[in-house]
Amino acid sequence: MSGDANALDQTALAPYLGAHIPGFAGLHSIEKFKSGQSNPTYLLTAASGRYVLRAKPPGQLLKSAHQVDREFTVMKALAGTAVPVPAMLHLSAEATPIGRMFYVMDFLDGRIFWDPAVPEAAGNDERAALYDAMNATLAALHDVDVEAVGLGDFGKPGNYFERQLARWTSQYRTSETGTVADMDRLIAWLETHMPADDGRISLVHGDYRLDNMIFAASEPKVLAVLDWELSTLGDPFADIAYQCMQWRLPHASGFRGLGGVDRAALGLPLEEAYVAAYCRRRGLAGIDNWSFFLAFSFFRLAAICQGVYKRALDGNASNPEKAKTYGEAVKLLSHLAAKLIDRT
């Protein structure tokens, strides 16, 4: 077994999977995906096919973080809806051959676009179609009848942003490694500009973006939405704002944003057009308090980055060297949010 804390014991894991997943046999190899800073994810190649295993990271974890069981629950519930997800095969208990909770799902062979400018697309028409498919899938997600799919108790109803602000402020303070003035200012601004709760409740993904989706190999069709760790019941505008935050993130910073990219030249939608298409699909006249939703998105991502950075310092990160760069990300994100609220 490797000295890497994220390495899996193939000898111990193989019989366990054979006993818990119908038809599973002949585990040949385990390969860790490079992506996935929060929950380490692995490709399992077996005689019976290919599978994906997603686990909690090793080490001491923040309370309410890395809830792989919630990912499994929501994707299993969405099977058969208009929101495409992989087939869920097994959810383990905490006591497992690898010493932590994990789940296993089908492997889907398709395309993941890591760069939002989609340089590998066939042309502008395909880029536009990919973004439109992503938009349609988000609208479909927010129209899911949560009671009908058994997710009526998947989150607390009402006051979503108030609860989320409290949660992520607590997470940020717990993992804080130094003072970031823009973060302190942003938290204070969000507290004093909280919009009144209007009762909107949808299933919210929490990390909805291009690289958390698998597209078909030869057409702009969404095969699956991945990475549901942050999903809950809440305000759907959190998802659309979080995705549109990408329009403001610098393209060359490691954030894979669209800031500075000539979107029109690439056939990519402008933020206003993208939001309008979403509203049209959902029968909405528009979105009020847009600046708040965007600022909150920057704040929450900064808080998440701080947690990744702290885990790297503590030796518990999935990709330690990359994770250590997340400390600077907190400063950049909070600075971009500070500029946004200054214009509000």
C-alpha positions in Angstrom: 0.0 0.0 0.0 1.2 3.5 -0.9 2.2 6.0 1.8 -0.3 8.4 0.2 -3.2 9.0 2.7 -5.6 9.0 -0.3 -4.4 5.6 -1.7 -6.9 2.8 -1.5 -6.1 -0.8 -0.5 -7.1 -2.8 -3.6 -6.7 -6.1 -1.9 -9.1 -5.3 0.9 -11.5 -3.4 -1.3 -12.1 -6.0 -4.0 -13.9 -8.6 -1.9 -16.0 -5.9 -0.2 -17.2 -4.5 -3.6 -17.9 -8.1 -4.9 -20.1 -8.7 -1.8 -22.0 -5.4 -2.0 -22.4 -4.6 -5.7 -24.3 -7.2 -7.8 -22.2 -8.4 -10.7 -19.0 -6.7 -9.6 -16.0 -9.0 -10.2 -12.3 -8.9 -11.0 -11.0 -5.5 -9.7 -7.9 -4.8 -11.9 -6.9 -1.3 -11.0 -7.7 1.8 -9.0 -6.7 5.2 -10.5 -7.3 8.5 -8.6 -8.8 11.3 -10.6 -6.7 14.5 -10.5 -9.9 16.6 -10.0 -11.8 16.6 -6.7 -10.3 18.7 -4.0 -13.0 18.0 -1.5 -13.8 14.3 -1.8 -11.1 12.1 -3.5 -12.6 10.2 -6.5 -11.3 7.1 -8.2 -11.8 5.1 -11.4 -12.2 1.4 -10.7 -11.5 -0.9 -13.6 -12.8 -4.5 -13.2 -13.6 -7.5 -15.3 -17.2 -6.5 -14.9 -16.8 -3.0 -16.2 -15.7 0.5 -15.0 -17.0 2.2 -11.9 -16.4 5.4 -10.0 -15.7 5.4 -6.2 -16.0 8.7 -4.3 -14.9 8.8 -0.7 -14.6 11.2 2.2 -11.0 12.4 2.6 -8.9 11.0 5.4 -8.1 12.9 8.6 -10.0 15.2 10.9 -12.9 16.9 9.0 -15.0 20.0 9.5 -18.5 19.3 10.8 -21.1 19.0 8.0 -18.4 18.8 5.3 -17.7 16.0 2.9 -21.2 14.4 3.1 -20.8 11.8 0.4 -24.0 10.2 1.7 -26.0 13.2 0.7 -24.5 13.0 -2.8 -25.6 9.4 -3.1 -29.1 10.2 -1.7 -29.8 13.0 -4.1 -28.5 11.3 -7.2 -30.4 8.1 -6.4 -33.6 10.2 -6.0 -33.1 12.0 -9.3 -32.9 8.8 -11.3 -35.6 8.9 -13.9 -36.2 12.7 -13.7 -35.2 15.3 -16.3 -31.9 15.8 -14.4 -29.4 13.2 -15.7 -27.2 11.5 -13.1 -25.1 8.3 -13.0 -26.7 5.1 -11.6 -25.9 4.8 -7.9 -24.6 1.3 -7.0 -23.6 1.3 -3.3 -23.2 3.5 -0.2 -21.0 2.3 2.5 -21.1 2.8 6.2 -18.3 4.7 8.0 -16.5 1.4 8.9 -15.1 0.1 5.5 -12.0 -1.5 4.2 -10.6 2.0 3.4 -11.5 3.4 6.8 -14.0 6.0 5.6 -17.4 6.3 4.0 -17.7 6.1 0.2 -20.1 5.4 -2.6 -19.8 3.7 -6.0 -21.6 4.7 -9.2 -21.5 3.8 -12.8 -18.7 5.2 -14.9 -20.0 7.3 -17.8 -17.8 7.7 -20.9 -18.2 11.3 -22.1 -16.7 14.7 -22.3 -15.8 17.0 -19.3 -14.9 20.6 -20.3 -12.4 22.0 -17.8 -12.1 25.3 -19.6 -15.3 27.3 -19.8 -14.2 28.8 -23.1 -14.4 25.2 -24.5 -11.5 25.4 -26.9 -12.0 21.8 -27.9 -15.5 22.5 -29.2 -16.2 22.0 -32.9 -17.1 25.7 -33.3 -19.2 28.5 -32.0 -22.5 26.7 -32.6 -21.4 23.8 -30.4 -20.2 26.1 -27.7 -23.6 27.9 -27.7 -25.4 24.6 -27.7 -23.4 23.3 -24.7 -24.2 26.3 -22.6 -27.8 26.1 -23.6 -28.0 22.5 -22.6 -26.4 23.4 -19.2 -29.0 26.2 -18.8 -31.9 23.9 -19.6 -30.6 21.3 -17.2 -30.4 23.9 -14.4 -33.9 25.0 -15.0 -35.1 21.4 -15.0 -33.3 20.8 -11.7 -35.1 23.7 -10.1 -38.4 22.5 -11.4 -38.0 19.0 -9.8 -40.9 18.2 -7.4 -38.8 17.4 -4.3 -41.7 15.8 -2.5 -42.4 13.4 -5.4 -38.8 12.2 -5.6 -38.5 11.7 -1.8 -36.4 14.8 -1.1 -38.9 16.8 0.9 -36.8 16.6 4.0 -33.4 17.1 2.2 -33.0 20.5 3.8 -34.6 23.0 6.1 -37.3 25.2 4.5 -37.1 29.0 4.4 -34.4 31.5 5.2 -31.9 29.8 3.0 -29.4 32.6 2.6 -29.5 33.5 6.2 -28.7 29.9 7.2 -26.1 29.5 4.5 -24.3 32.8 5.5 -24.2 31.5 9.1 -22.9 28.1 8.1 -20.2 29.3 5.8 -19.1 32.1 8.1 -18.7 29.5 10.8 -16.8 27.2 8.4 -14.6 30.1 7.4 -13.8 31.2 11.0 -13.0 27.6 11.9 -10.5 27.2 9.1 -9.2 30.8 9.2 -5.4 31.1 9.0 -5.0 34.9 8.9 -7.0 38.1 8.5 -8.4 38.8 5.1 -9.9 42.3 5.3 -12.1 41.9 2.2 -13.7 38.8 3.6 -14.5 40.5 6.9 -16.1 43.4 5.0 -18.0 41.0 2.7 -19.5 39.1 5.6 -20.6 42.3 7.2 -22.2 43.5 3.9 -24.0 40.3 3.3 -25.5 40.4 6.9 -26.8 43.9 6.3 -28.1 43.4 2.8 -29.9 40.1 3.3 -33.1 40.1 1.1 -36.4 39.1 2.6 -37.2 35.4 2.2 -39.9 35.0 -0.5 -40.6 31.3 0.0 -38.8 30.0 -3.1 -37.7 26.4 -2.5 -36.0 24.2 -5.0 -33.4 21.4 -5.0 -30.2 23.4 -5.2 -27.0 21.8 -6.5 -24.6 24.1 -4.8 -21.6 23.8 -7.2 -23.3 24.0 -10.6 -20.7 24.7 -13.3 -19.5 23.3 -16.6 -16.8 21.0 -15.3 -19.2 19.3 -12.9 -21.1 17.9 -15.9 -20.5 15.0 -18.4 -21.5 15.7 -22.0 -22.1 13.1 -24.7 -19.0 12.4 -26.9 -20.6 13.6 -30.2 -23.4 16.0 -29.3 -24.1 18.8 -26.8 -26.2 16.6 -24.6 -25.8 16.4 -20.8 -25.2 12.8 -19.7 -24.8 13.6 -16.0 -24.5 16.3 -13.4 -21.8 15.4 -10.8 -20.5 16.6 -7.4 -23.7 17.0 -5.3 -21.9 17.4 -2.0 -23.3 20.9 -1.4 -26.8 20.1 -2.6 -29.8 21.0 -0.4 -33.2 22.5 -0.5 -33.0 26.3 -0.9 -33.2 29.3 -3.1 -32.7 28.4 -6.8 -31.1 31.8 -7.5 -28.1 30.7 -5.5 -27.3 28.2 -8.3 -27.7 30.5 -11.2 -25.7 33.3 -9.5 -23.0 30.8 -8.6 -22.7 29.7 -12.2 -22.7 33.3 -13.5 -19.9 34.1 -11.1 -17.7 32.3 -13.6 -18.3 35.2 -16.1 -16.4 37.4 -13.6 -13.6 35.1 -12.6 -10.3 35.6 -14.5 -9.6 33.1 -17.1 -5.9 32.7 -16.5 -6.0 32.6 -12.7 -6.6 28.9 -12.2 -10.3 29.5 -11.6 -11.3 28.7 -15.1 -13.4 31.8 -15.4 -14.5 33.8 -18.4 -13.1 37.1 -17.3 -11.2 38.7 -20.1 -12.5 36.2 -22.7 -14.1 37.6 -25.9 -17.3 35.6 -25.4 -19.1 37.0 -28.5 -16.2 35.8 -30.7 -16.5 32.3 -29.3 -20.3 32.1 -29.4 -20.6 32.0 -25.6 -23.6 33.7 -24.1 -23.4 37.0 -22.2 -24.5 36.8 -18.6 -27.7 38.8 -19.2 -28.7 36.5 -22.0 -27.9 33.4 -20.0 -30.0 34.6 -17.0 -32.8 35.6 -19.4 -32.9 32.1 -20.9 -33.1 30.5 -17.5 -35.9 32.9 -16.4 -37.8 32.2 -19.7 -37.5 28.4 -19.1 -38.9 28.8 -15.6 -41.6 31.4 -16.4 -39.9 34.1 -14.3 -40.0 37.8 -15.1 -36.5 38.4 -13.8 -34.3 38.2 -10.7 -34.2 41.0 -8.1 -31.3 41.5 -5.7 -28.8 40.0 -8.3 -25.8 41.8 -6.7 -26.5 40.1 -3.4 -26.7 36.6 -4.9 -23.5 37.2 -6.8 -21.7 38.6 -3.8 -22.9 35.6 -1.7 -21.5 33.2 -4.3 -18.1 34.8 -4.1 -18.2 34.6 -0.4 -19.2 31.0 -0.2 -16.5 29.9 -2.7 -13.9 31.8 -0.8 -15.0 30.1 2.4 -14.7 26.7 0.6 -11.3 27.6 -0.6 -10.2 28.5 2.9 -11.2 25.1 4.1 -9.3 23.4 1.3 -6.2 25.5 2.1 -6.5 24.7 5.8 -6.7 20.9 5.0 -3.6 21.3 2.9 -1.7 22.8 5.8 -3.0 20.1 8.1 -2.0 17.4 5.6 -5.5 16.2 4.8 -6.1 17.6 1.3 -6.9 15.3 -1.7 -4.3 17.1 -3.8 -2.0 18.8 -1.3 0.2 20.8 -3.6 -2.7 22.3 -5.6 -4.6 22.9 -2.4 -1.9 25.1 -1.0 -2.6 27.7 -3.7 -6.2 28.1 -2.4 -5.0 30.6 0.2 -4.4 33.2 -2.5 -7.8 32.3 -4.0 -9.6 33.5 -0.9 -8.0 36.9 -1.3 -8.8 37.2 -5.0 -12.4 36.1 -4.5 -13.2 38.4 -1.6 -11.5 41.2 -3.5 -13.7 40.7 -6.6 -16.7 40.6 -4.3 -15.6 43.8 -2.6 -15.5 45.5 -6.0 -18.9 44.2 -6.9 -20.5 45.6 -3.7 -18.8 48.9 -4.1 -20.7 49.3 -7.4 -24.0 48.4 -5.8 
